[in-house]
Amino acid sequence: MQISGAQMVIEALIAEGVEKVFGYPGGAIMNVYDEIYKQDKFEHILTRHEQAAVHAAEGYSKASGKVGVAMITSGPGFTNAVTGLADAYMDSIPLVVISGQVPMSLIGTDAFQEIDAVGISRSCTKHNYLVTDATELPRILKEAFYIAASGRPGPVHVDIPKDVTAQIAKFDYSIELDLETYKPHTKGNPRQIKKAMEAIAKAKRPLFYLGGGIINSNAAYEVRDLVHATGIPVVETFMARGTLSHDDEYLISMLGMHGSYAANMAMSETDLVIGLGARFDDRVTGKLSEFAKNAGVIHVDIDPASISKLVNADYPIVGDVKNVVEEMLKQSTNINPAKYASWREIIKNFDTLHPLTYHEDTDRLKPQWVIQRVGELLGDDANISTDVGQHQMWAAQFYPFTRPRQWISSGGLGTMGFGFPAAMGVKAASPDKVSINFTGDGSILMNCQELMTAVEKKLPVINIILNNNYLGMVRQWQTLFYEKRHSETDLSVQPDFVKLAEAFGGIGYRVTTKEEFDAALKDAIEKNIVAFIDVVVERLENVMPMVPAGGSLFNMMLLEKKEKK
């Protein structure tokens, strides 16, 4: 059929089964928004900032497993969205972000709201396109969704000049894709898998090292089966939380800069690292020369560029982790879980020596207690988003995750302002779950305008502000490494968060006691509208354990032990 470029965008979104689009209109994308007005197949959610539109699409994608879609205009509309693109690129989140562009005849003339969008997005997208002819749009849009979701997922940017959205051309979405230079390898090499399983059978102290690729591949339950079949202990990265349930007997904890003592020591003492969908990030490895230096390394990843990039893999396996784990499970029958009982006992002793805990020794609430309490009250009934900072690390450490896609946070880029809009996307994807955003008094102000979106679109996100009147994580580093020179991190001057929420039509609470917190959370859930719970917490609490930047995993700063009274 012959339709306009703008209509093609709508038809492609419908053909891809898109149910939610997050965006903000403007001049260059107006033709597409005119077609959005005429359709009823998907819901458009108007955010109040383009960065928030992309973060909301990220949250939607992470919670649902589908490709997230955001739509923005040219110039400042696009530049506002770049942080979201970069965030999705770092965390391998499948997105299609469609931007308007000035007409073809004006490109390169410094026209009103013109910016070289594809030039800017090249370094922070999996792929990008500048569409110069409407006849190319069906193929480009179909490729965009395929590239975003396949292989190692990531954001794809499609930039469409305004005159191209007005062109009339043939729309045929049944075309077969043939990308000669892009053919992701999904099946692991059988010989490599066999060698890896032989190495596992010979190892005395093997350790599963689980990464976010497991979540992206929807492989968590296959990984659980493999873990239980072998009896091998497990550490999770920050991005892999929820792969195993918090109460799984084989799960040690999260490892890395703020990982538990037992998890980091297990990685330091293992003789075989079994890396599944993890990229050996610097926040996990610490000093590379000391990382698991007495261990062989199995590395399973769909991205060949990730294998041996930082840590040399003795058994490299390129493939989709779900497919590879299924093959590993078939070959695991000769592994007796009892063989590793003494290794599991050593790890248990590590945990007994320095458990992941905190001291309730001040008048103010401890932030860790707040997170644990939400876990006690809501558990599996909540999806947990966070902003970035101390609250984020405490949430990763102390929330009792039970399932994959329960945990939504900004890992690689570490984007303050991510949490609230992401939690809106999470709620749009999973309306039956309570959408919690743990945030700080610094992060929440970076996208607080999304209160209006949440009110208008009835997305009752509960934002729990762990308020210590500081940029907490930066303050912690200043305390520990800069001789307590707290330069520009004191946030004592701040808004009344209760009134701020109420001004937008939400509800706000300020709490200073455990009883007040319980009552506020209960009321926020019952009211079922967007909420701010401003929790006054201990100002100088630090996230512990901590591996100093560039330090070895086994050289951790630990929580001071206190005498029992």
SEKE-107812 format. One record per residue (C-alpha): x, y, z negated. Coordinates in nm, 4 decimals. Example, Ala and Ser with C-alpha at 12.3 -4.5 7.8 and 13.67 -1.06 7.14 Angstrom:
BEGIN
R          X          Y          Z
R     1.2300    -0.4500    -0.7800
R     1.3670    -0.1060    -0.7140
END
This chain:
BEGIN
R          X          Y          Z
R     0.0000     0.0000     0.0000
R     0.1062     0.3580     0.0666
R     0.1239     0.5600    -0.2546
R     0.3264     0.8446    -0.4052
R     0.6521     0.7971    -0.5916
R     0.4757     0.8989    -0.9126
R     0.2092     0.6327    -0.8580
R     0.4851     0.3786    -0.7945
R     0.6266     0.4443    -1.1399
R     0.2876     0.3714    -1.2965
R     0.2279     0.0602    -1.0854
R     0.5733    -0.0736    -1.1732
R     0.5149    -0.0241    -1.5460
R     0.1826    -0.2066    -1.5190
R     0.3410    -0.4889    -1.3172
R     0.6093    -0.5272    -1.5862
R     0.3417    -0.5647    -1.8543
R     0.4386    -0.2443    -2.0354
R     0.1969    -0.1640    -2.3174
R     0.3612     0.1393    -2.4821
R     0.5540     0.4309    -2.3334
R     0.7183     0.6933    -2.5543
R     0.7853     1.0303    -2.4009
R     0.7648     1.4052    -2.3649
R     0.6517     1.5780    -2.0423
R     0.8089     1.8660    -1.8536
R     0.8277     2.0278    -1.5124
R     1.0366     1.7739    -1.3222
R     0.8421     1.4703    -1.4447
R     0.4982     1.6336    -1.4189
R     0.3820     1.4335    -1.1161
R     0.4363     1.1118    -1.3098
R     0.2527     1.2472    -1.6136
R    -0.0388     1.3397    -1.3882
R    -0.0635     0.9733    -1.2911
R    -0.0357     0.8661    -1.6564
R    -0.3466     1.0771    -1.7218
R    -0.5403     0.8765    -1.4601
R    -0.4554     0.5250    -1.5866
R    -0.5673     0.3184    -1.8862
R    -0.3404     0.0139    -1.8694
R    -0.0765     0.1332    -2.1181
R    -0.0648     0.3803    -2.4045
R     0.1601     0.6838    -2.3883
R     0.2820     0.8006    -2.7296
R     0.3785     1.1689    -2.7298
R     0.6739     1.2180    -2.9610
R     0.7779     1.5680    -3.0685
R     1.1385     1.5363    -2.9486
R     1.3010     1.3418    -2.6648
R     1.5593     1.1833    -2.8944
R     1.2732     1.0471    -3.1012
R     1.1065     0.9067    -2.7869
R     1.4110     0.6925    -2.7098
R     1.4582     0.5854    -3.0730
R     1.0893     0.4889    -3.0889
R     1.1347     0.2833    -2.7718
R     1.4356     0.1183    -2.9393
R     1.2329     0.0323    -3.2487
R     0.9528    -0.1045    -3.0320
R     1.1990    -0.3187    -2.8387
R     1.3823    -0.4488    -3.1445
R     1.0597    -0.5479    -3.3208
R     0.8848    -0.6977    -3.0163
R     1.1692    -0.8379    -2.8074
R     1.0291    -0.6540    -2.5030
R     1.1892    -0.3849    -2.2896
R     1.1251    -0.0434    -2.4437
R     1.0239     0.2426    -2.2137
R     1.0792     0.6149    -2.2597
R     0.9997     0.9010    -2.0252
R     1.1513     1.2487    -2.0290
R     1.2014     1.5533    -1.8105
R     1.5159     1.7043    -1.6629
R     1.7801     1.9323    -1.8145
R     1.7348     1.9705    -2.1910
R     1.4736     1.6964    -2.1934
R     1.7359     1.4543    -2.0705
R     2.0246     1.5855    -2.2827
R     1.8061     1.5520    -2.5933
R     1.7636     1.1837    -2.5054
R     2.1342     1.1032    -2.4601
R     2.1853     1.0102    -2.8271
R     1.9106     0.7496    -2.7952
R     2.0679     0.6073    -2.4801
R     2.4070     0.5843    -2.6486
R     2.2522     0.4206    -2.9546
R     2.0754     0.1573    -2.7425
R     2.3931     0.0949    -2.5424
R     2.6017     0.0322    -2.8552
R     2.3440    -0.2064    -3.0027
R     2.2519    -0.3857    -2.6764
R     1.8848    -0.2841    -2.6793
R     1.6913    -0.3312    -2.3523
R     1.5383     0.0003    -2.2463
R     1.4253     0.1640    -1.9243
R     1.4479     0.5412    -1.9590
R     1.2908     0.7369    -1.6732
R     1.3836     1.1035    -1.6344
R     1.2611     1.3706    -1.3998
R     1.5116     1.5667    -1.1928
R     1.4972     1.8885    -0.9913
R     1.4043     1.8447    -0.6216
R     1.6718     1.6977    -0.3954
R     1.7255     2.0297    -0.2178
R     1.8164     2.1983    -0.5491
R     2.0588     1.9352    -0.6840
R     2.3994     2.0950    -0.7241
R     2.2704     2.4545    -0.7176
R     2.2483     2.5102    -1.0948
R     1.8708     2.5205    -1.0626
R     1.6397     2.5761    -1.3579
R     1.6596     2.2762    -1.5919
R     1.9126     2.0980    -1.3711
R     2.1806     1.8786    -1.5242
R     2.3888     1.5951    -1.3781
R     2.1888     1.3320    -1.5647
R     2.3411     1.0239    -1.4011
R     2.6882     1.1679    -1.4525
R     2.6174     1.2098    -1.8222
R     2.4445     0.8745    -1.8709
R     2.7058     0.6690    -1.6845
R     2.9152     0.6086    -1.9958
R     2.6252     0.5206    -2.2255
R     2.4007     0.3011    -2.0116
R     2.4262    -0.0505    -1.8768
R     2.3340     0.0892    -1.5343
R     2.1837     0.4063    -1.3904
R     2.0202     0.5284    -1.0705
R     1.9520     0.8567    -0.8939
R     1.6572     0.7834    -0.6662
R     1.6887     0.9734    -0.3384
R     1.3973     0.8210    -0.1454
R     1.0614     0.6880    -0.2589
R     1.1043     0.3812    -0.0378
R     1.3752     0.2702    -0.2822
R     1.1656     0.3150    -0.5962
R     0.9973    -0.0304    -0.6139
R     1.3314    -0.2103    -0.5839
R     1.5099     0.0236    -0.8244
R     1.2413    -0.0007    -1.0919
R     1.2274    -0.3798    -1.0643
R     1.6067    -0.3965    -1.0871
R     1.6032    -0.1618    -1.3868
R     1.3776    -0.3902    -1.5908
R     1.5706    -0.7004    -1.4874
R     1.9113    -0.5528    -1.5674
R     1.7934    -0.4106    -1.9004
R     1.6628    -0.7454    -2.0262
R     1.9053    -0.9969    -1.8759
R     2.2620    -1.0839    -1.9687
R     2.3827    -0.8636    -2.2500
R     2.0794    -0.6334    -2.2826
R     2.1098    -0.2578    -2.2644
R     1.9519     0.0690    -2.1527
R     1.9012     0.1482    -1.7834
R     1.8467     0.5089    -1.6777
R     1.6395     0.5971    -1.3687
R     1.6593     0.9638    -1.2624
R     1.3878     1.0671    -1.0137
R     1.3847     1.4097    -0.8391
R     1.0463     1.5806    -0.8376
R     1.0084     1.5741    -0.4605
R     1.0707     1.1975    -0.4608
R     0.7792     1.1513    -0.7028
R     0.5603     1.3332    -0.4460
R     0.6754     1.1343    -0.1402
R     0.4346     0.8783     0.0079
R     0.5824     0.5381     0.0861
R     0.5041     0.1674     0.0865
R     0.4859     0.0026    -0.2560
R     0.5740    -0.3661    -0.2637
R     0.6730    -0.5006    -0.6054
R     0.6867    -0.8624    -0.4920
R     1.0360    -0.8163    -0.3478
R     1.2957    -1.0723    -0.4516
R     1.5970    -0.9292    -0.6298
R     1.9421    -1.0256    -0.5100
R     2.2145    -0.8461    -0.7012
R     2.5380    -0.9807    -0.5584
R     2.7610    -0.8193    -0.8212
R     2.5389    -0.8976    -1.1211
R     2.4751    -1.2612    -1.2021
R     2.4809    -1.3214    -1.5810
R     2.6176    -1.6598    -1.6798
R     2.3627    -1.8129    -1.9168
R     2.4730    -2.1776    -1.9396
R     2.7837    -2.2491    -2.1420
R     3.0604    -2.4626    -1.9933
R     2.9899    -2.8219    -2.1086
R     3.3617    -2.9050    -2.1503
R     3.4175    -2.5954    -2.3636
R     3.1151    -2.6784    -2.5784
R     3.2459    -3.0338    -2.6241
R     3.5895    -2.9034    -2.7274
R     3.4286    -2.6590    -2.9706
R     3.2239    -2.9348    -3.1324
R     3.5340    -3.1516    -3.1643
R     3.7097    -2.8630    -3.3382
R     3.4161    -2.8253    -3.5767
R     3.4258    -3.1955    -3.6603
R     3.7976    -3.1713    -3.7457
R     3.7740    -2.8483    -3.9494
R     3.7822    -2.8582    -4.3282
R     3.6582    -2.5059    -4.3952
R     3.4481    -2.3958    -4.0940
R     3.2346    -2.0835    -4.1108
R     2.9473    -1.9670    -3.8938
R     2.9860    -1.5977    -3.8082
R     2.6463    -1.4806    -3.6795
R     2.5967    -1.1631    -3.4758
R     2.3159    -0.9542    -3.3327
R     2.3265    -1.1419    -3.0030
R     2.1338    -1.4185    -3.1789
R     1.8456    -1.1782    -3.2390
R     1.8574    -1.0483    -2.8808
R     1.8555    -1.4045    -2.7464
R     1.5652    -1.5128    -2.9715
R     1.7933    -1.7894    -3.0930
R     1.7556    -1.7525    -3.4702
R     1.5529    -2.0683    -3.5242
R     1.7873    -2.2781    -3.3097
R     2.0780    -2.1406    -3.5134
R     1.8970    -2.2338    -3.8344
R     1.8617    -2.5892    -3.7050
R     2.2331    -2.6065    -3.6207
R     2.3337    -2.4718    -3.9610
R     2.1143    -2.7207    -4.1452
R     2.2322    -3.0074    -3.9255
R     2.5986    -2.9370    -4.0018
R     2.5912    -2.7948    -4.3545
R     2.8420    -2.5265    -4.2557
R     2.8218    -2.2027    -4.4588
R     2.7154    -1.8808    -4.2872
R     2.8031    -1.5123    -4.2893
R     2.5905    -1.2603    -4.1001
R     2.6892    -0.9297    -3.9478
R     2.4904    -0.6171    -4.0217
R     2.3029    -0.6626    -3.6918
R     2.2215    -1.0295    -3.7595
R     2.0326    -0.9867    -4.0862
R     1.7253    -1.2069    -4.0895
R     1.8775    -1.4780    -3.8709
R     1.8732    -1.6977    -4.1795
R     1.6263    -1.6386    -4.4585
R     1.7793    -1.4720    -4.7640
R     1.7138    -1.7840    -4.9709
R     1.8764    -2.0284    -4.7292
R     2.1250    -2.2400    -4.9252
R     2.3898    -2.2049    -4.6525
R     2.3745    -1.8251    -4.6212
R     2.6506    -1.6491    -4.8126
R     2.5651    -1.2878    -4.7277
R     2.6660    -1.0062    -4.4950
R     3.0375    -0.9627    -4.4314
R     3.2469    -0.6604    -4.3391
R     3.3259    -0.3182    -4.4805
R     3.0318    -0.3399    -4.7216
R     2.9909    -0.7154    -4.7167
R     2.9842    -0.9285    -5.0279
R     3.3022    -1.0511    -5.1965
R     3.2073    -1.4128    -5.1256
R     3.1376    -1.3477    -4.7551
R     3.4628    -1.1594    -4.6998
R     3.6684    -1.4133    -4.8927
R     3.5068    -1.6995    -4.7011
R     3.6117    -1.5346    -4.3759
R     3.9613    -1.4895    -4.5132
R     3.9903    -1.8541    -4.6225
R     3.8183    -2.0330    -4.3336
R     4.0112    -2.2547    -4.0942
R     3.7572    -2.2218    -3.8094
R     3.5442    -1.9202    -3.7215
R     3.2327    -2.0137    -3.5221
R     3.1283    -1.6803    -3.3722
R     2.7798    -1.6789    -3.2223
R     2.6642    -1.3609    -3.0475
R     2.9041    -1.1393    -3.2430
R     3.1599    -0.8941    -3.1038
R     3.4218    -0.8824    -3.3824
R     3.3490    -0.5157    -3.4527
R     3.6040    -0.3129    -3.6522
R     3.3601    -0.2790    -3.9437
R     3.3569    -0.6603    -3.9656
R     3.7205    -0.7491    -3.9068
R     3.9051    -0.4798    -4.1001
R     4.2773    -0.5077    -4.0261
R     4.2898    -0.7312    -3.7197
R     4.6266    -0.8897    -3.7973
R     4.4872    -1.0189    -4.1287
R     4.1418    -1.1220    -4.0046
R     4.0886    -1.4973    -4.0496
R     4.4565    -1.5325    -3.9668
R     4.4741    -1.9029    -4.0483
R     4.1648    -1.9954    -3.8498
R     4.0870    -2.1144    -3.5010
R     3.8147    -1.9155    -3.3254
R     3.5109    -2.0338    -3.1315
R     3.3470    -1.7374    -2.9611
R     3.0087    -1.7730    -2.7882
R     2.8868    -1.4618    -2.6082
R     2.6935    -1.3834    -2.2918
R     2.9236    -1.0911    -2.2197
R     3.2589    -1.2199    -2.0901
R     3.4146    -0.8787    -2.1599
R     3.3504    -0.9266    -2.5325
R     3.5358    -1.2561    -2.5596
R     3.8965    -1.2150    -2.6795
R     3.8605    -0.8362    -2.6554
R     3.9647    -0.7904    -3.0185
R     4.0255    -1.1381    -3.1606
R     4.1721    -1.4110    -2.9416
R     3.9299    -1.6983    -2.8887
R     4.0718    -2.0508    -2.8919
R     3.7411    -2.1870    -2.7636
R     3.5751    -1.9215    -2.5446
R     3.2211    -2.0020    -2.4287
R     3.0428    -1.7596    -2.1967
R     2.6680    -1.8113    -2.2028
R     2.3375    -1.7257    -2.3605
R     2.3762    -1.8133    -2.7282
R     2.0362    -1.9836    -2.7370
R     2.1304    -2.2234    -2.4563
R     2.4750    -2.2886    -2.6029
R     2.3425    -2.3531    -2.9548
R     2.0863    -2.5994    -2.8167
R     2.3737    -2.7937    -2.6553
R     2.5802    -2.7728    -2.9744
R     2.2871    -2.9101    -3.1726
R     2.2681    -3.2157    -2.9448
R     2.6346    -3.2890    -3.0176
R     2.6181    -3.2282    -3.3940
R     2.4967    -3.5731    -3.4959
R     2.8462    -3.6919    -3.5924
R     2.8970    -3.4073    -3.8401
R     2.8148    -3.4973    -4.1991
R     2.7056    -3.1931    -4.4079
R     2.8452    -3.3614    -4.7202
R     3.1933    -3.3229    -4.5733
R     3.1885    -2.9508    -4.6519
R     3.0550    -2.9750    -5.0080
R     3.3888    -2.8766    -5.1659
R     3.4192    -2.5796    -4.9265
R     3.0707    -2.4648    -5.0198
R     3.1671    -2.4975    -5.3877
R     3.4708    -2.2727    -5.3365
R     3.2446    -2.0090    -5.1795
R     2.9968    -2.0441    -5.4646
R     3.2792    -1.9731    -5.7083
R     3.3680    -1.6578    -5.5114
R     3.0100    -1.5410    -5.5557
R     3.0147    -1.6220    -5.9277
R     3.3371    -1.4264    -5.9693
R     3.2069    -1.1086    -5.8009
R     2.8337    -1.1295    -5.7230
R     2.6581    -0.8664    -5.5164
R     2.5015    -0.6572    -5.7903
R     2.4759    -0.3122    -5.9499
R     2.4543    -0.1597    -6.2978
R     2.1387     0.0016    -6.4309
R     2.3243     0.2287    -6.6692
R     2.1838     0.5786    -6.6071
R     1.8579     0.7605    -6.6627
R     1.7957     0.7970    -6.2910
R     1.6686     0.5145    -6.0715
R     1.9297     0.3118    -5.8907
R     1.8745     0.3040    -5.5132
R     1.9483    -0.0690    -5.5031
R     1.6590    -0.1301    -5.7434
R     1.4205     0.0566    -5.5123
R     1.5169    -0.1644    -5.2185
R     1.4936    -0.4830    -5.4220
R     1.1564    -0.3741    -5.5577
R     1.0134    -0.3188    -5.2092
R     1.1391    -0.6682    -5.1273
R     0.9665    -0.8102    -5.4337
R     0.6381    -0.6351    -5.3562
R     0.6274    -0.6724    -4.9774
R     0.8894    -0.9277    -4.8713
R     0.7924    -1.0794    -4.5357
R     0.4910    -0.8467    -4.5026
R     0.7189    -0.5524    -4.4168
R     0.9462    -0.4618    -4.1290
R     1.2477    -0.2648    -4.2486
R     1.3956     0.0267    -4.0551
R     1.6665     0.2559    -4.1850
R     1.8471     0.5748    -4.1063
R     2.2253     0.5835    -4.1499
R     2.4294     0.6177    -4.4664
R     2.4433     0.4639    -4.8115
R     2.0745     0.3720    -4.8112
R     2.1328     0.1750    -4.4900
R     2.4085    -0.0350    -4.6433
R     2.2116    -0.0969    -4.9622
R     1.9135    -0.2102    -4.7543
R     2.1351    -0.4525    -4.5604
R     2.2807    -0.5841    -4.8855
R     1.9747    -0.6108    -5.1074
R     1.6565    -0.6552    -4.9015
R     1.5360    -1.0189    -4.8938
R     1.5031    -1.0697    -4.5187
R     1.3140    -1.3800    -4.4104
R     1.2967    -1.3636    -4.0286
R     1.4555    -1.2230    -3.7148
R     1.3375    -0.8803    -3.5913
R     1.2471    -0.7787    -3.9450
R     1.5556    -0.5544    -3.9647
R     1.5848    -0.2468    -3.7419
R     1.8817    -0.0154    -3.7837
R     2.1429     0.1795    -3.5899
R     2.4609    -0.0275    -3.6091
R     2.7196     0.0679    -3.3506
R     2.6541     0.4394    -3.3073
R     2.5362     0.5037    -3.6637
R     2.2706     0.7593    -3.5713
R     2.1243     0.9708    -3.8491
R     1.7652     1.0477    -3.7508
R     1.7129     0.7016    -3.5999
R     1.4985     0.5521    -3.8737
R     1.1697     0.7416    -3.8712
R     1.1018     0.7357    -3.4942
R     1.2298     0.3769    -3.4737
R     0.9882     0.2777    -3.7516
R     0.7049     0.4338    -3.5476
R     0.8017     0.2122    -3.2545
R     0.8179    -0.0858    -3.4905
R     0.4667    -0.0106    -3.6160
R     0.3397     0.0216    -3.2582
R     0.4879    -0.3218    -3.1827
R     0.3785    -0.4920    -3.5079
R     0.0664    -0.3181    -3.6421
R    -0.0049    -0.6044    -3.8837
R     0.3180    -0.5469    -4.0804
R     0.3955    -0.2595    -4.3168
R     0.6547    -0.0381    -4.1491
R     0.9076     0.0837    -4.4055
R     1.1838     0.3324    -4.3299
R     1.4563     0.3575    -4.5919
R     1.6174     0.6961    -4.5433
R     1.8229     0.9610    -4.7164
R     1.7605     1.3269    -4.7862
R     2.0087     1.4081    -4.5078
R     1.8844     1.1724    -4.2368
R     1.5115     1.2338    -4.2784
R     1.5389     1.5999    -4.1796
R     1.6897     1.5122    -3.8419
R     1.3604     1.3921    -3.6940
R     1.1024     1.4964    -3.9514
R     0.8930     1.6564    -3.6735
R     0.7772     1.3018    -3.5961
R     0.5364     1.3332    -3.8858
R     0.3089     1.4930    -3.6263
R     0.3389     1.1965    -3.3897
R     0.2729     0.9515    -3.6716
R    -0.0368     1.1424    -3.7811
R    -0.1774     1.1858    -3.4301
R    -0.1154     0.8284    -3.3174
R    -0.2042     0.6732    -3.6537
R     0.1347     0.5135    -3.7140
R     0.1436     0.4858    -4.0956
R     0.5184     0.4608    -4.1494
R     0.6196     0.4714    -4.5181
R     0.9426     0.6715    -4.5426
R     1.1224     0.5982    -4.8694
R     1.3703     0.8797    -4.9240
R     1.6533     0.7724    -5.1556
R     1.7255     1.1276    -5.2625
R     2.0660     1.1865    -5.4242
R     2.1029     1.5470    -5.3067
R     2.4097     1.4482    -5.1068
R     2.5212     1.3292    -4.7685
R     2.5889     1.0183    -4.9678
R     2.8236     0.8109    -4.7546
R     3.0427     1.1061    -4.6603
R     3.0456     1.2119    -5.0267
R     3.1541     0.8583    -5.1242
R     3.4523     0.8741    -4.8893
R     3.5380     1.2220    -5.0182
R     3.5260     1.0909    -5.3754
R     3.7418     0.7862    -5.3037
R     3.9867     0.9141    -5.0418
R     3.9834     1.2951    -5.0564
R     4.0357     1.3535    -5.4287
R     3.6691     1.4444    -5.4853
R     3.6778     1.7436    -5.2500
R     3.3067     1.7314    -5.1633
R     3.3233     1.9565    -4.8606
R     2.9776     2.0481    -4.7230
R     2.8053     1.7353    -4.8489
R     2.5989     1.8800    -5.1356
R     2.2321     1.8894    -5.0350
R     2.0934     2.0412    -5.3544
R     1.9077     2.3001    -5.1458
R     1.6334     2.1027    -4.9737
R     1.2625     2.1195    -4.8937
R     0.9747     1.9976    -5.1032
R     0.9288     1.6646    -4.9257
R     0.5793     1.6179    -5.0685
R     0.4605     1.9479    -4.9222
R     0.6433     1.8780    -4.5969
R     0.4532     1.5525    -4.5468
R     0.1249     1.7145    -4.6436
R     0.1789     2.0066    -4.4047
R     0.1670     1.7640    -4.1123
R    -0.1359     1.5754    -4.2435
R     0.0535     1.2928    -4.4116
R     0.0863     1.2135    -4.7806
R     0.3780     1.2728    -5.0135
R     0.4977     1.1479    -5.3533
R     0.7882     1.2409    -5.5781
R     0.8906     0.9700    -5.8215
R     1.1465     0.9470    -6.1004
R     1.0498     0.6212    -6.2759
R     0.9918     0.2590    -6.1825
R     0.6246     0.2862    -6.2748
R     0.5795     0.5935    -6.0555
R     0.7471     0.4202    -5.7636
R     0.5253     0.1130    -5.7866
R     0.2160     0.3331    -5.7999
R     0.3304     0.5478    -5.5056
R     0.4097     0.2504    -5.2825
R     0.0774     0.0849    -5.3639
R    -0.1128     0.4063    -5.2924
R     0.0749     0.4714    -4.9667
R    -0.0119     0.1244    -4.8389
R    -0.3776     0.1700    -4.9349
R    -0.4040     0.5206    -4.7841
R    -0.2610     0.3830    -4.4546
R    -0.1269     0.7153    -4.3280
R     0.2303     0.8302    -4.2745
R     0.3988     0.8899    -4.6093
R     0.7100     1.0341    -4.7697
R     0.8072     0.8790    -5.1038
R     1.0785     1.1066    -5.2428
R     1.2692     0.8916    -5.4936
R     1.5100     1.0723    -5.7268
R     1.8100     0.8368    -5.7515
R     2.1513     0.8369    -5.9165
R     2.3597     1.1038    -5.7408
R     2.7063     0.9483    -5.7534
R     2.6242     0.5832    -5.6902
R     2.8673     0.4186    -5.4472
R     2.8158     0.1333    -5.2025
R     3.0255    -0.1583    -5.3244
R     3.2083    -0.3746    -5.2304
R     3.4047    -0.1593    -4.9866
R     3.6923    -0.2430    -4.7565
R     3.8839     0.0816    -4.6928
R     3.9131     0.1693    -4.3233
R     4.1993    -0.0284    -4.1704
R     4.2297    -0.2518    -4.4757
R     4.2150    -0.6287    -4.4930
R     3.8855    -0.8021    -4.5684
R     4.0298    -0.9651    -4.8791
R     4.1447    -0.6295    -5.0247
R     3.8098    -0.4965    -5.1384
R     3.7187    -0.2185    -5.3750
R     3.4772    -0.3861    -5.6165
R     3.2114    -0.2812    -5.8617
R     3.3643    -0.2397    -6.2050
R     3.2563    -0.5110    -6.4453
R     3.0866    -0.3939    -6.7629
R     3.0835    -0.5620    -7.0997
R     2.7504    -0.7110    -7.1966
R     2.6118    -0.5508    -7.5096
END
